[in-house]
């Protein structure tokens, strides 16, 4: 599902304007990003958790040339679905 379809469907289901849904989605993404920078997780009950993890600096080898490269540290964001969401998907509901 693309962003346009998602916003239209939420707008219809929630009976609000498409602009309001877009604003809410942008605000949610902003909050998730800010929390990730602070290494704080965001949990939504019955949906899941967005968990940031800090990857440390490491040395990697380029497969074609064999040269060693220094990969800088970075923050990666992972999503862990809630048990309730997993069960809904398994049961096909």
VOZA-553659 format. One record per residue: x, y, z of N, C-alpha, C, CB in turn; residue in one letter. Coordinates in steps of 0.02 Angstrom, whole numbers, padded with zeros to 5 digits, always signed. Glycine has a CB too. Example, Ala and Ser with C-alpha at 12.3 -4.5 7.8 and 13.67 -1.06 7.14 Angstrom:
! residues 2
@nX->+00660; nY->-00284; nZ->+00390; caX->+00615; caY->-00225; caZ->+00390; cX->+00660; cY->-00165; cZ->+00390; cbX->+00565; cbY->-00224; cbZ->+00452; r->A .
@nX->+00642; nY->-00112; nZ->+00354; caX->+00684; caY->-00053; caZ->+00357; cX->+00645; cY->+00002; cZ->+00394; cbX->+00704; cbY->-00030; cbZ->+00286; r->S .
This chain:
! residues 93
@nX->+00042; nY->-00058; nZ->+00000; caX->+00000; caY->+00000; caZ->+00000; cX->+00045; cY->+00062; cZ->+00000; cbX->-00048; cbY->+00000; cbZ->+00061; r->X .
@nX->+00031; nY->+00108; nZ->-00044; caX->+00071; caY->+00169; caZ->-00047; cX->+00041; cY->+00222; cZ->-00001; cbX->+00075; cbY->+00196; cbZ->-00120; r->X .
@nX->+00076; nY->+00278; nZ->+00007; caX->+00057; caY->+00330; caZ->+00054; cX->-00011; cY->+00360; cZ->+00036; cbX->+00110; cbY->+00385; cbZ->+00055; r->X .
@nX->-00023; nY->+00371; nZ->-00028; caX->-00087; caY->+00402; caZ->-00049; cX->-00146; cY->+00357; cZ->-00031; cbX->-00086; cbY->+00417; cbZ->-00125; r->X .
@nX->-00139; nY->+00293; nZ->-00045; caX->-00193; caY->+00245; caZ->-00029; cX->-00204; cY->+00241; cZ->+00046; cbX->-00176; cbY->+00176; cbZ->-00058; r->X .
@nX->-00150; nY->+00241; nZ->+00084; caX->-00155; caY->+00238; caZ->+00157; cX->-00192; cY->+00299; cZ->+00184; cbX->-00086; cbY->+00233; cbZ->+00189; r->X .
@nX->-00173; nY->+00358; nZ->+00162; caX->-00205; caY->+00419; caZ->+00187; cX->-00279; cY->+00421; cZ->+00168; cbX->-00169; cbY->+00482; cbZ->+00161; r->X .
@nX->-00295; nY->+00400; nZ->+00107; caX->-00365; caY->+00400; caZ->+00085; cX->-00406; cY->+00351; cZ->+00126; cbX->-00370; cbY->+00384; cbZ->+00010; r->X .
@nX->-00378; nY->+00292; nZ->+00138; caX->-00414; caY->+00241; caZ->+00176; cX->-00425; cY->+00263; cZ->+00249; cbX->-00377; cbY->+00174; cbZ->+00175; r->X .
@nX->-00373; nY->+00290; nZ->+00280; caX->-00380; caY->+00315; caZ->+00349; cX->-00430; cY->+00373; cZ->+00352; cbX->-00312; cbY->+00337; cbZ->+00377; r->X .
@nX->-00428; nY->+00417; nZ->+00302; caX->-00474; caY->+00473; caZ->+00299; cX->-00546; cY->+00448; cZ->+00297; cbX->-00459; cbY->+00517; cbZ->+00239; r->X .
@nX->-00558; nY->+00398; nZ->+00256; caX->-00625; caY->+00370; caZ->+00250; cX->-00646; cY->+00333; cZ->+00314; cbX->-00628; cbY->+00321; cbZ->+00190; r->X .
@nX->-00602; nY->+00291; nZ->+00341; caX->-00618; caY->+00252; caZ->+00401; cX->-00629; cY->+00296; cZ->+00462; cbX->-00563; cbY->+00202; cbZ->+00415; r->X .
@nX->-00590; nY->+00350; nZ->+00469; caX->-00594; caY->+00393; caZ->+00528; cX->-00640; cY->+00453; cZ->+00518; cbX->-00525; cbY->+00417; cbZ->+00546; r->X .
@nX->-00664; nY->+00462; nZ->+00457; caX->-00709; caY->+00517; caZ->+00440; cX->-00677; cY->+00585; cZ->+00455; cbX->-00775; cbY->+00511; cbZ->+00478; r->X .
@nX->-00614; nY->+00593; nZ->+00433; caX->-00579; caY->+00656; caZ->+00438; cX->-00549; cY->+00672; cZ->+00369; cbX->-00522; cbY->+00654; cbZ->+00493; r->X .
@nX->-00526; nY->+00733; nZ->+00361; caX->-00499; caY->+00753; caZ->+00296; cX->-00431; cY->+00720; cZ->+00282; cbX->-00492; cbY->+00829; cbZ->+00292; r->X .
@nX->-00415; nY->+00715; nZ->+00218; caX->-00351; caY->+00686; caZ->+00197; cX->-00294; cY->+00729; cZ->+00224; cbX->-00347; cbY->+00681; cbZ->+00120; r->X .
@nX->-00302; nY->+00794; nZ->+00226; caX->-00250; caY->+00839; caZ->+00251; cX->-00236; cY->+00826; cZ->+00324; cbX->-00271; cbY->+00912; cbZ->+00241; r->X .
@nX->-00288; nY->+00813; nZ->+00364; caX->-00277; caY->+00798; caZ->+00435; cX->-00240; cY->+00732; cZ->+00444; cbX->-00345; cbY->+00795; cbZ->+00472; r->X .
@nX->-00257; nY->+00682; nZ->+00404; caX->-00223; caY->+00618; caZ->+00408; cX->-00149; cY->+00626; cZ->+00388; cbX->-00257; cbY->+00565; cbZ->+00362; r->X .
@nX->-00136; nY->+00664; nZ->+00335; caX->-00066; caY->+00676; caZ->+00314; cX->-00028; cY->+00711; cZ->+00369; cbX->-00064; cbY->+00718; cbZ->+00250; r->X .
@nX->-00059; nY->+00759; nZ->+00401; caX->-00027; caY->+00796; caZ->+00456; cX->-00011; cY->+00749; cZ->+00515; cbX->-00072; cbY->+00854; cbZ->+00480; r->X .
@nX->-00058; nY->+00705; nZ->+00531; caX->-00047; caY->+00657; caZ->+00585; cX->+00010; cY->+00609; cZ->+00569; cbX->-00111; cbY->+00619; cbZ->+00600; r->X .
@nX->+00012; nY->+00585; nZ->+00507; caX->+00065; caY->+00539; caZ->+00487; cX->+00133; cY->+00573; cZ->+00490; cbX->+00051; cbY->+00511; cbZ->+00417; r->X .
@nX->+00136; nY->+00635; nZ->+00465; caX->+00199; caY->+00673; caZ->+00467; cX->+00221; cY->+00685; cZ->+00540; cbX->+00192; cbY->+00740; cbZ->+00430; r->X .
@nX->+00173; nY->+00702; nZ->+00583; caX->+00189; caY->+00713; caZ->+00653; cX->+00213; cY->+00649; cZ->+00687; cbX->+00128; cbY->+00740; cbZ->+00690; r->X .
@nX->+00182; nY->+00593; nZ->+00671; caX->+00202; caY->+00529; caZ->+00699; cX->+00273; cY->+00512; cZ->+00677; cbX->+00154; cbY->+00473; cbZ->+00678; r->X .
@nX->+00288; nY->+00521; nZ->+00613; caX->+00355; caY->+00507; caZ->+00588; cX->+00407; cY->+00553; cZ->+00621; cbX->+00357; cbY->+00516; cbZ->+00511; r->X .
@nX->+00389; nY->+00615; nZ->+00633; caX->+00434; caY->+00662; caZ->+00666; cX->+00450; cY->+00640; cZ->+00737; cbX->+00404; cbY->+00733; cbZ->+00666; r->X .
@nX->+00399; nY->+00619; nZ->+00774; caX->+00408; caY->+00597; caZ->+00843; cX->+00451; cY->+00534; cZ->+00844; cbX->+00340; cbY->+00583; cbZ->+00877; r->X .
@nX->+00438; nY->+00487; nZ->+00800; caX->+00477; caY->+00425; caZ->+00796; cX->+00551; cY->+00442; cZ->+00783; cbX->+00450; cbY->+00377; cbZ->+00741; r->X .
@nX->+00563; nY->+00488; nZ->+00736; caX->+00631; caY->+00509; caZ->+00720; cX->+00667; cY->+00542; cZ->+00778; cbX->+00631; cbY->+00556; cbZ->+00661; r->X .
@nX->+00632; nY->+00586; nZ->+00813; caX->+00662; caY->+00620; caZ->+00871; cX->+00678; cY->+00570; cZ->+00927; cbX->+00616; cbY->+00675; cbZ->+00897; r->X .
@nX->+00632; nY->+00524; nZ->+00938; caX->+00644; caY->+00473; caZ->+00990; cX->+00703; cY->+00428; cZ->+00971; cbX->+00581; cbY->+00431; cbZ->+01002; r->X .
@nX->+00708; nY->+00411; nZ->+00907; caX->+00763; caY->+00369; caZ->+00884; cX->+00830; cY->+00403; cZ->+00895; cbX->+00754; cbY->+00351; cbZ->+00809; r->X .
@nX->+00834; nY->+00468; nZ->+00883; caX->+00896; caY->+00504; caZ->+00894; cX->+00917; cY->+00503; cZ->+00967; cbX->+00889; cbY->+00576; cbZ->+00870; r->X .
@nX->+00868; nY->+00501; nZ->+01012; caX->+00882; caY->+00498; caZ->+01084; cX->+00887; cY->+00426; cZ->+01110; cbX->+00827; cbY->+00535; cbZ->+01123; r->X .
@nX->+00884; nY->+00378; nZ->+01064; caX->+00886; caY->+00306; caZ->+01080; cX->+00829; cY->+00285; cZ->+01126; cbX->+00952; cbY->+00288; cbZ->+01113; r->X .
@nX->+00770; nY->+00317; nZ->+01118; caX->+00709; caY->+00299; caZ->+01154; cX->+00665; cY->+00258; cZ->+01109; cbX->+00672; cbY->+00362; cbZ->+01180; r->X .
@nX->+00635; nY->+00204; nZ->+01135; caX->+00589; caY->+00165; caZ->+01094; cX->+00519; cY->+00194; cZ->+01100; cbX->+00591; cbY->+00090; cbZ->+01116; r->X .
@nX->+00478; nY->+00181; nZ->+01049; caX->+00408; caY->+00202; caZ->+01048; cX->+00365; cY->+00140; cZ->+01041; cbX->+00394; cbY->+00253; cbZ->+00990; r->X .
@nX->+00320; nY->+00129; nZ->+01089; caX->+00278; caY->+00069; caZ->+01090; cX->+00206; cY->+00089; cZ->+01080; cbX->+00287; cbY->+00030; cbZ->+01155; r->X .
@nX->+00173; nY->+00054; nZ->+01033; caX->+00102; caY->+00063; caZ->+01022; cX->+00067; cY->-00002; cZ->+01042; cbX->+00087; cbY->+00082; cbZ->+00947; r->X .
@nX->+00024; nY->+00000; nZ->+01093; caX->-00009; caY->-00061; caZ->+01115; cX->-00048; cY->-00094; cZ->+01058; cbX->-00056; cbY->-00046; cbZ->+01173; r->X .
@nX->-00045; nY->-00159; nZ->+01055; caX->-00079; caY->-00201; caZ->+01005; cX->-00051; cY->-00191; cZ->+00934; cbX->-00153; cbY->-00186; cbZ->+01005; r->X .
@nX->+00002; nY->-00152; nZ->+00927; caX->+00033; caY->-00142; caZ->+00861; cX->+00106; cY->-00164; cZ->+00862; cbX->+00028; cbY->-00069; cbZ->+00839; r->X .
@nX->+00147; nY->-00132; nZ->+00903; caX->+00217; caY->-00150; caZ->+00907; cX->+00260; cY->-00095; cZ->+00934; cbX->+00242; cbY->-00171; cbZ->+00840; r->X .
@nX->+00326; nY->-00105; nZ->+00928; caX->+00373; caY->-00057; caZ->+00956; cX->+00427; cY->-00039; cZ->+00904; cbX->+00407; cbY->-00085; cbZ->+01020; r->X .
@nX->+00442; nY->+00025; nZ->+00900; caX->+00498; caY->+00049; caZ->+00859; cX->+00557; cY->+00056; cZ->+00906; cbX->+00480; cbY->+00117; cbZ->+00822; r->X .
@nX->+00610; nY->+00018; nZ->+00893; caX->+00667; caY->+00017; caZ->+00938; cX->+00731; cY->+00038; cZ->+00902; cbX->+00675; cbY->-00052; cbZ->+00969; r->X .
@nX->+00761; nY->+00094; nZ->+00924; caX->+00825; caY->+00114; caZ->+00895; cX->+00883; cY->+00075; cZ->+00926; cbX->+00836; cbY->+00189; cbZ->+00904; r->X .
@nX->+00932; nY->+00059; nZ->+00886; caX->+00991; caY->+00025; caZ->+00910; cX->+01052; cY->+00060; cZ->+00881; cbX->+00991; cbY->-00051; cbZ->+00892; r->X .
@nX->+01103; nY->+00068; nZ->+00922; caX->+01164; caY->+00101; caZ->+00899; cX->+01213; cY->+00048; cZ->+00876; cbX->+01194; cbY->+00145; cbZ->+00955; r->X .
@nX->+01233; nY->+00053; nZ->+00813; caX->+01284; caY->+00008; caZ->+00786; cX->+01352; cY->+00042; cZ->+00795; cbX->+01271; cbY->-00009; cbZ->+00710; r->X .
@nX->+01399; nY->+00005; nZ->+00820; caX->+01466; caY->+00033; caZ->+00833; cX->+01507; cY->+00036; cZ->+00770; cbX->+01502; cbY->-00009; cbZ->+00886; r->X .
@nX->+01560; nY->+00075; nZ->+00773; caX->+01607; caY->+00081; caZ->+00718; cX->+01639; cY->+00013; cZ->+00706; cbX->+01661; cbY->+00135; cbZ->+00733; r->X .
@nX->+01650; nY->-00005; nZ->+00642; caX->+01680; caY->-00070; caZ->+00627; cX->+01721; cY->-00066; cZ->+00563; cbX->+01626; cbY->-00123; cbZ->+00620; r->X .
@nX->+01762; nY->-00117; nZ->+00554; caX->+01803; caY->-00122; caZ->+00493; cX->+01771; cY->-00174; cZ->+00448; cbX->+01877; cbY->-00141; cbZ->+00511; r->X .
@nX->+01760; nY->-00155; nZ->+00385; caX->+01731; caY->-00200; caZ->+00336; cX->+01780; cY->-00208; cZ->+00278; cbX->+01662; cbY->-00174; cbZ->+00310; r->X .
@nX->+01772; nY->-00262; nZ->+00242; caX->+01815; caY->-00275; caZ->+00184; cX->+01773; cY->-00271; cZ->+00121; cbX->+01849; cbY->-00345; cbZ->+00190; r->X .
@nX->+01797; nY->-00230; nZ->+00073; caX->+01762; caY->-00224; caZ->+00009; cX->+01771; cY->-00290; cZ->-00029; cbX->+01790; cbY->-00163; cbZ->-00033; r->X .
@nX->+01715; nY->-00322; nZ->-00049; caX->+01721; caY->-00388; caZ->-00079; cX->+01757; cY->-00390; cZ->-00146; cbX->+01653; cbY->-00417; cbZ->-00087; r->X .
@nX->+01752; nY->-00338; nZ->-00185; caX->+01783; caY->-00338; caZ->-00252; cX->+01858; cY->-00323; cZ->-00249; cbX->+01749; cbY->-00288; cbZ->-00297; r->X .
@nX->+01877; nY->-00275; nZ->-00207; caX->+01947; caY->-00253; caZ->-00207; cX->+01986; cY->-00282; cZ->-00148; cbX->+01950; cbY->-00178; cbZ->-00205; r->X .
@nX->+01952; nY->-00302; nZ->-00095; caX->+01986; caY->-00329; caZ->-00037; cX->+02013; cY->-00275; cZ->+00009; cbX->+02042; cbY->-00372; cbZ->-00059; r->X .
@nX->+02000; nY->-00211; nZ->-00006; caX->+02024; caY->-00157; caZ->+00037; cX->+01981; cY->-00152; cZ->+00100; cbX->+02023; cbY->-00090; cbZ->+00000; r->X .
@nX->+02013; nY->-00132; nZ->+00155; caX->+01977; caY->-00124; caZ->+00217; cX->+01948; cY->-00053; cZ->+00222; cbX->+02023; cbY->-00138; cbZ->+00278; r->X .
@nX->+01886; nY->-00050; nZ->+00245; caX->+01852; caY->+00014; caZ->+00252; cX->+01828; cY->+00022; cZ->+00324; cbX->+01792; cbY->+00019; cbZ->+00203; r->X .
@nX->+01829; nY->+00083; nZ->+00348; caX->+01803; caY->+00097; caZ->+00415; cX->+01731; cY->+00120; cZ->+00408; cbX->+01847; cbY->+00151; cbZ->+00451; r->X .
@nX->+01685; nY->+00082; nZ->+00435; caX->+01614; caY->+00099; caZ->+00433; cX->+01597; cY->+00138; cZ->+00497; cbX->+01569; cbY->+00035; cbZ->+00427; r->X .
@nX->+01572; nY->+00199; nZ->+00490; caX->+01559; caY->+00241; caZ->+00549; cX->+01500; cY->+00214; cZ->+00590; cbX->+01546; cbY->+00313; cbZ->+00528; r->X .
@nX->+01495; nY->+00235; nZ->+00653; caX->+01438; caY->+00213; caZ->+00694; cX->+01374; cY->+00245; cZ->+00668; cbX->+01449; cbY->+00232; cbZ->+00768; r->X .
@nX->+01318; nY->+00210; nZ->+00679; caX->+01254; caY->+00237; caZ->+00657; cX->+01198; cY->+00209; cZ->+00700; cbX->+01242; cbY->+00221; cbZ->+00583; r->X .
@nX->+01140; nY->+00242; nZ->+00695; caX->+01081; caY->+00220; caZ->+00731; cX->+01034; cY->+00189; cZ->+00680; cbX->+01046; cbY->+00280; cbZ->+00769; r->X .
@nX->+01011; nY->+00128; nZ->+00695; caX->+00963; caY->+00094; caZ->+00651; cX->+00899; cY->+00085; cZ->+00690; cbX->+00991; cbY->+00025; cbZ->+00627; r->X .
@nX->+00843; nY->+00088; nZ->+00655; caX->+00778; caY->+00083; caZ->+00686; cX->+00746; cY->+00017; cZ->+00665; cbX->+00733; cbY->+00143; cbZ->+00667; r->X .
@nX->+00725; nY->-00022; nZ->+00714; caX->+00692; caY->-00086; caZ->+00698; cX->+00621; cY->-00085; cZ->+00726; cbX->+00732; cbY->-00146; cbZ->+00728; r->X .
@nX->+00579; nY->-00126; nZ->+00697; caX->+00510; caY->-00132; caZ->+00720; cX->+00498; cY->-00202; cZ->+00746; cbX->+00460; cbY->-00114; cbZ->+00663; r->X .
@nX->+00470; nY->-00207; nZ->+00804; caX->+00453; caY->-00271; caZ->+00834; cX->+00378; cY->-00273; cZ->+00843; cbX->+00491; cbY->-00283; cbZ->+00902; r->X .
@nX->+00343; nY->-00315; nZ->+00804; caX->+00269; caY->-00317; caZ->+00810; cX->+00246; cY->-00345; cZ->+00877; cbX->+00240; cbY->-00359; cbZ->+00753; r->X .
@nX->+00189; nY->-00321; nZ->+00899; caX->+00160; caY->-00345; caZ->+00962; cX->+00131; cY->-00414; cZ->+00952; cbX->+00106; cbY->-00296; cbZ->+00987; r->X .
@nX->+00124; nY->-00450; nZ->+01006; caX->+00097; caY->-00518; caZ->+01004; cX->+00026; cY->-00517; cZ->+00976; cbX->+00097; cbY->-00550; cbZ->+01074; r->X .
@nX->-00014; nY->-00468; nZ->+00994; caX->-00083; caY->-00463; caZ->+00969; cX->-00084; cY->-00456; cZ->+00893; cbX->-00119; cbY->-00404; cbZ->+01002; r->X .
@nX->-00039; nY->-00416; nZ->+00866; caX->-00036; caY->-00407; caZ->+00793; cX->-00014; cY->-00471; cZ->+00759; cbX->+00013; cbY->-00349; cbZ->+00776; r->X .
@nX->+00034; nY->-00505; nZ->+00788; caX->+00057; caY->-00569; caZ->+00760; cX->+00000; cY->-00620; cZ->+00758; cbX->+00116; cbY->-00597; cbZ->+00801; r->X .
@nX->-00039; nY->-00623; nZ->+00811; caX->-00094; caY->-00670; caZ->+00814; cX->-00148; cY->-00653; cZ->+00762; cbX->-00125; cbY->-00672; cbZ->+00884; r->X .
@nX->-00162; nY->-00588; nZ->+00752; caX->-00212; caY->-00568; caZ->+00702; cX->-00189; cY->-00589; cZ->+00632; cbX->-00224; cbY->-00492; cbZ->+00704; r->X .
@nX->-00125; nY->-00581; nZ->+00618; caX->-00098; caY->-00600; caZ->+00553; cX->-00101; cY->-00676; cZ->+00544; cbX->-00026; cbY->-00574; cbZ->+00545; r->X .
@nX->-00081; nY->-00713; nZ->+00596; caX->-00083; caY->-00786; caZ->+00592; cX->-00153; cY->-00812; cZ->+00581; cbX->-00054; cbY->-00816; cbZ->+00654; r->X .
@nX->-00202; nY->-00781; nZ->+00615; caX->-00271; caY->-00804; caZ->+00611; cX->-00307; cY->-00778; cZ->+00549; cbX->-00309; cbY->-00784; cbZ->+00672; r->X .
@nX->-00274; nY->-00734; nZ->+00512; caX->-00304; caY->-00708; caZ->+00451; cX->-00360; cY->-00658; cZ->+00462; cbX->-00329; cbY->-00763; cbZ->+00409; r->X .
@nX->-00358; nY->-00623; nZ->+00518; caX->-00412; caY->-00575; caZ->+00533; cX->-00388; cY->-00504; cZ->+00521; cbX->-00437; cbY->-00582; cbZ->+00605; r->X .
